[in-house]
Amino acid sequence: MECRAMSTAFSSPNALLDRYVRYGDLRPCTTAFIDTRTPGSAQKENFTIIGPGVSENPDQHVHIPEPHGFNIGAARQPPRCTNSQHSHETAEVFFIHSGTWAFMLGENADEGTVVLQPGDTISIPIHVFRGFENVGDETGIIYAVLGEDDPGQVTWAPYVFDRAAEYGLILLENGALVDTTKGETVPDGLKAQPPTTRAQCDALNKMSADDLLECVVRRDAVNWQPSCAGGEGVFEGPVIGSASSDEQLPEAPLNWLHGFHLRRIRFDNGGHTAWHTRAEAEVVIVHAGEIRVSTRDGDLTLAEGDVLTVPVGLKRKYEATGNGSEIVVVRGTDQPSGPQFED
C-alpha cells in the first residue's frame, strides 16, 4: 500500500532546518490503519511528525524520527469522516487546530460523546475505547501527542476487524497490514492478529461523557500567566502537567502523569521572550498567526500548522510577527525545570 507523498523543500539558513516541518510539507498516509477502506473512515489522512506513532503501515513517512520521550502526529479528515473505536497503551492527547470534532466512547461509540472546537485540548486515558469524527462542515485537523518513545499498538474494537475483512485487509500480530486485494498473503512465520475478544473488551475501562469532560480543557478556560521565559507581551497557560516552582506556574487542569507537559502560549502584537535555553525537548506547534524563532545563526518564521522541535540547550527567542499569534508547546518530563537565561 502506498502513502501519498508531497514536496519537502525547505529554505532556512539556520540549524533548525532539519527540525522544521511546514504544514504544507506534511506527508499524509491514507492507508495507515486497518479501517482504511471502511466506508466512513476511508478518507482519513494520518501524519507522523515526530516519532513512529502507531501507524500500521510501514510506508508511513516519519518526518523526524529522533526520540523525544513522546510522539507528535496529526489527523486530517473531511466532514463525516470517522476514526474507528480503539484503545491505546500510553497517553493520547489531542489539540484541536481546526474543525469541529466529536469524541465517542465505548466499543460501539455509544457510551458518551464530547464535542470540541478549535483551541480545545483533550487527554483520553489509556485502556478506554475511543473514536473521533469530524462533525463540522469543513475539513479539519487535530494534532496528537502520544506518550513514550514507543506508544505500542492499537487495540481495535471487534467490529473493526469484521469490516476490514470485507475490504481485503488483515492486521498481523506485528502491527503490519496485509492487502489481499493486491494478492498479498500472510508471510511465512507471521500470524494474523486475532480480533479483540469479548474478555479483552470487558477488561477495558468504562467512561461516561461526564467523565470525559473532566479530561478536557476548553480554549477559554486556560489560566494565563506571564511567561516564565522573560521578555514582554507573552503569556503561558498550563494545560497538562504538574505545578512548576522553577517557573512559578500553577498546576495544569490535566495534572496526572503523562510523561510530558503541554502549554498554550499567546503573544501580544510584538510580544517576545528573552533569549533562553531549556533542558527538555521542546516542540512548537503554531495554532494561530506567525512567530519568529531566533537563534544565534539565523531566524525561522513559523506559520499556522507548522511544527518545530528545538534542540535541548539551544539558545532561542520567540517573537510574534503580528496580531493573534498563539502556539502550543509540548515539553518532555512531567515537571520541567525553568528556562536558563544568558548572563
Summary of the structure (lengths in Angstrom):
residues: 343
radius of gyration: 20.2
end to end distance: 54.1
largest distance: 65.0
contacts: 1163
relative contact order: 0.16
helix: 8%
strand: 40%
